[in-house]
Amino acid sequence: MTLPPIDPVEFVSAVQPLLAGCDAPGLVALINSRWSHEQIATLFRSGDSDVRKVAALAFALVGEKCCLGKLAPLLKDKDPVVNQMAEHAMWSVWFRSGTPEANHQLCRGTKALNRRDFEHAIEHFTRAIDLDPRFAEAYNQRAIAHYLLERFDACREDCLQAVEHMPCHFGAWAGLGHCYAHEGQLAEAVEAYERALAINPHLGGVRQAVEEMRAQEE
């Protein structure tokens, strides 16, 4: 059954008091009780940048990966704040897009990664993948751990798995480019970087890396 579109003015008016009060639990409860993620996704095409911002924020809280393709165009929005909120929303969805058990292992792995306990991080990410073999963010986070340990072959394989399961994952495409760059495969690195920039053109470091590599070719 197709649900009716959300009235943008009503949507913003309903969530604004909770946003002002920084009441994230209340906002999640309100959104889940009144609208589906498909309905929220229709607001990404609104002509009002404030509506697009609020919709992206809502999606960061409750969105699901099936609507990421509708969110990704906001990375190219003319409003830079919309870009930032869309990027944040995509990362939020990626991090919770596995099964509950896999999400738990990803969280534990991320904490280990943050304290630079790379081997334990890899163990948790591997468990997450075993629990949910299509969990793109688990592959991406494990790739980061392998990269920091200079295991570039393993990093490359995990990045490729991440983008296979989540083609719009600009972070994994950029990671693949970093891996190729460290291996001296500049043409492959540029190709991966350009895939990342085609999705998210606001990756300044990636764009600079491409320009430097192209200068080396001249």
C-alpha positions in Angstrom: 0.0 0.0 0.0 1.3 3.4 -1.0 1.3 5.8 1.9 0.3 9.5 1.4 3.1 12.0 1.1 4.0 14.1 4.2 3.0 17.7 4.3 6.4 19.4 4.6 5.2 22.3 6.7 3.4 20.0 9.1 6.4 17.7 9.3 8.8 20.6 10.3 6.3 22.1 12.7 5.9 18.7 14.4 9.6 18.0 14.9 10.9 21.5 15.6 10.1 21.6 19.3 11.9 18.3 19.9 14.9 19.5 17.8 15.0 22.7 19.8 15.0 20.7 23.0 17.6 18.3 21.8 15.2 15.5 22.6 16.5 12.7 20.4 14.5 9.8 22.0 11.3 11.9 21.8 12.1 12.7 18.1 12.6 9.0 17.3 9.4 8.1 19.0 7.5 10.8 17.2 8.8 9.9 13.8 8.3 6.1 14.2 4.7 6.7 15.4 3.7 9.0 12.5 5.7 8.4 9.4 7.5 5.7 7.5 11.0 6.0 6.2 9.6 5.9 2.6 7.4 8.9 3.5 10.4 10.8 4.9 12.4 10.0 1.8 9.9 12.0 -0.3 10.9 15.1 1.5 14.4 14.9 0.1 13.0 16.4 -3.1 11.5 19.4 -1.4 12.3 22.8 -2.7 12.7 24.1 0.8 16.3 23.5 2.1 15.1 23.6 5.7 12.7 20.7 4.9 15.6 18.7 3.3 17.8 19.4 6.4 15.1 18.2 8.8 14.4 15.1 6.6 18.0 14.2 6.5 18.3 14.6 10.3 15.2 12.4 10.7 16.7 9.8 8.4 19.9 9.8 10.5 17.7 8.7 13.4 15.3 6.2 11.9 16.2 5.7 8.2 16.8 2.3 6.6 19.3 1.3 3.9 16.6 0.7 1.3 16.2 4.5 1.0 19.9 5.4 0.8 19.6 5.8 -3.0 17.1 8.6 -2.4 19.3 10.2 0.2 22.6 10.1 -1.7 21.6 13.0 -4.2 21.5 15.4 -1.2 25.3 15.0 -1.1 25.3 17.2 -4.2 22.7 19.7 -2.8 23.4 23.4 -3.4 23.0 24.0 0.4 26.3 22.9 2.2 24.4 22.2 5.4 22.2 19.7 3.6 25.3 18.1 2.2 26.7 17.6 5.7 23.5 16.3 7.2 23.0 13.9 4.3 26.6 12.6 4.8 25.9 12.2 8.5 22.6 10.4 7.8 24.3 7.9 5.4 27.0 7.0 7.9 24.3 6.6 10.6 22.3 4.2 8.5 25.4 2.3 7.4 26.4 1.7 11.1 23.0 0.2 12.0 22.2 -1.7 8.8 23.2 -5.1 10.0 21.2 -7.5 12.2 21.0 -6.5 15.9 23.7 -9.0 16.8 26.0 -7.8 14.0 25.4 -4.2 14.9 26.5 -5.0 18.5 29.7 -6.6 17.3 30.3 -3.6 15.0 29.9 -1.2 17.9 32.4 -3.2 20.0 34.8 -3.3 17.1 34.6 0.4 16.6 35.4 1.0 20.3 38.4 -1.3 20.0 39.5 0.5 16.8 39.2 3.9 18.6 41.6 2.7 21.3 43.9 1.4 18.6 43.4 -2.2 19.6 43.3 -3.3 16.0 43.5 -7.1 16.4 40.5 -7.1 18.8 38.7 -4.7 16.4 39.2 -7.1 13.6 37.8 -10.0 15.7 34.6 -8.1 16.4 34.2 -7.0 12.8 34.7 -10.5 11.6 32.0 -11.7 14.0 29.7 -9.1 12.6 30.4 -10.3 9.1 29.8 -13.9 10.1 26.5 -12.9 11.6 25.5 -10.8 8.6 27.6 -11.5 5.5 26.1 -8.6 3.6 26.9 -6.0 6.3 28.8 -3.5 4.3 30.0 -1.3 7.2 31.5 -4.3 9.0 33.7 -4.9 5.9 34.5 -1.2 5.7 35.5 -0.9 9.4 37.6 -4.1 9.1 39.3 -2.6 6.0 40.3 0.4 8.1 41.8 -1.8 10.8 43.8 -3.8 8.1 44.9 -0.5 6.6 46.2 0.8 9.9 48.1 -2.5 10.3 49.5 -2.0 6.7 47.8 -5.2 5.5 46.9 -3.7 2.2 45.8 -6.9 0.4 43.2 -7.6 3.2 42.2 -4.0 3.2 41.6 -4.0 -0.5 39.5 -7.2 -0.4 37.3 -5.8 2.4 36.8 -2.5 0.6 35.7 -4.4 -2.5 33.2 -6.4 -0.4 31.9 -3.2 1.1 31.2 -1.5 -2.2 29.7 -4.7 -3.6 27.1 -4.8 -0.9 26.7 -1.0 -0.7 27.7 0.6 -4.0 27.0 4.2 -2.7 29.6 3.8 0.1 31.9 6.6 -0.8 34.0 5.9 2.4 34.8 2.4 1.2 35.6 3.7 -2.4 37.9 6.3 -0.8 39.5 3.6 1.4 40.1 1.4 -1.7 41.8 4.4 -3.3 44.1 4.9 -0.3 45.0 1.2 -0.4 45.9 1.3 -4.1 47.8 4.5 -3.6 50.0 2.9 -0.9 50.7 0.0 -3.2 51.8 2.4 -5.9 48.9 1.5 -8.2 48.1 5.1 -9.1 45.7 4.5 -12.0 43.6 2.2 -9.9 43.7 4.6 -7.0 42.5 7.5 -9.2 39.6 5.3 -10.5 38.5 4.4 -6.9 38.8 8.0 -5.7 36.8 9.2 -8.7 34.1 6.7 -7.8 34.0 8.2 -4.3 33.8 11.8 -5.6 31.1 10.9 -8.1 28.9 10.0 -5.0 30.2 12.6 -2.6 31.9 15.6 -4.3 32.8 17.2 -0.9 35.7 14.9 0.0 38.4 17.5 -0.1 41.3 15.2 0.8 40.3 12.7 -1.9 40.0 15.4 -4.6 43.5 16.8 -3.6 44.9 13.3 -3.9 43.5 12.8 -7.4 44.9 16.2 -8.5 48.4 15.3 -7.1 48.3 11.9 -8.9 47.2 13.4 -12.1 50.1 15.9 -11.8 52.5 13.0 -11.5 51.3 11.5 -14.7 52.0 14.7 -16.7 
